[in-house]
Amino acid sequence: MNIHEYQAKQLLKQYGVAVPPGDACKTVEEAKVAAEKIFAAGNKLIVIKSQIHAGGRGKGTFKHGFQGGVKLGKSVADVVNFAENMLGKTLVTKQTGPEGRVVSTVLVAAAEDIKKEFYLAVLLDRANSRPLIMASTEGGVDIEEVAEKHPEKIIKEHIDPLVGFKDFNGWKIANALGLRGDLAKQAVRLLAGVYKTWWEADAAMVEINPLCICVGADGKEKLVAVDAKIGLDDNALYRHKDMQEMRDLAEESPLEIEASKFNLNYIKLDGSIACLVNGAGLAMATMDIIQHYGASPANFLDVGGGASKEQVTAAFKIILSDPAVKAIFVNIFGGIMDCNVIATGIVAAVKETGLTLPLVVRLEGNNVAAGKKTLAESGLTLITGDSMADAAQKVVATVAK
């Protein structure tokens, strides 16, 4: 589950990470009050940032013509003007697609006097089964580009999950970033806070880009998380009722929201062949093979390893809610999954929804004979595949007609 920048900063602040003072505002009046408070505290410049789940906000364009979802204001009047042009308006960025996202919240915060930018992230290194802290002196830019062009500038520090983050981990990273004296001490404390946020929030990733050396009003240098992004692990959300409340349904596809009610992993795509698969790996392979034979998948839909008949029926209804779908490909490999449960669910779903689209089914694995028998005796008009390749070719052929 993704959360907004202002929510990520709230979490980081709880664990002692320095963030710019500011408030999330849903109305122009709230933005005005927040700006007045920030200027009254002695700050000379304010940044107002559109809050949507997409990158490239600063270079984005609102559909009514206003340029930029991130702006700097020198006065309360500036902030009011920006808030009026952002709130309730649709922002289009390179990550939103042409439809854009409606901005319902803006973050009004003090604009820090930035001296140097770094990159910092905590994530799970699945290859080593250990938490990984990544840092770089190249902050404020695309980290993938840094990894490609200057891999030597990416610092990696693995953390023993049994021991946890220790000061020596922080000192190693601070030293590699070229920080000395008080800034190095600040870095150790900040790194500990960022790691603790990742660990205790059950986050998939915590990313601060940029992490900045800023000059305070007193002239002293300080480390501040100027921007922040946190993705939370959906499977651990039951442990965090407070974080569940951070979910912004307006930022999610209605079909994805509906799928989550049935514990289905669904992501809408742009193609015409809907996929219903068990297991994320098989789902990825299914999408690849559809593409290989000349068509495009309409979705990623993983029903999991132990789907019920009710979940299969719900999956069909969600698939059929997408007007772009021209055919359906059910690709099941039963390990834990009972193929006959899937077959029963398919029969029930087709009858309940009155399906008229071409349906191609490939079943293999646990109790597959019973599953195929259920489908054969159902009286349904469907196409079966002897292998994944065979089924994929058949479903692509149905949309090519």
Secondary structure, DSSP 8 states (H G I E B T S, - for coil): -B--HHHHHHHHHHTT-----EEEESSHHHHHHHHHHHHHTT-S-EEEEE--S-S--TT-EETTS-B-SEEEESSHHHHHHHHHHHTTSEEE-TTT-TT-EE---EEEEE---EEEEEEEEEEEETTTTEEEEEEES--SS-HHHHHHH-GGGEEEEE--TTT---HHHHHHHHHHTT--HHHHHHHHHHHHHHHHHHHHTTEEEEEEEEEEEEE-TTS-EEEEE-S-EEEE-GGGGGG-HHHHTT--GGGS-HHHHHHHHTT-EEEE-SSSEEEEESSHHHHHHHHHHHHHTT--BSEEEE--TT--HHHHHHHHHHHHT-TT--EEEEEEEESSS-HHHHHHHHHHHHHHHT--S-EEEEEEETTHHHHHHHHHTS----EE-SSHHHHHHHHHHHHH-
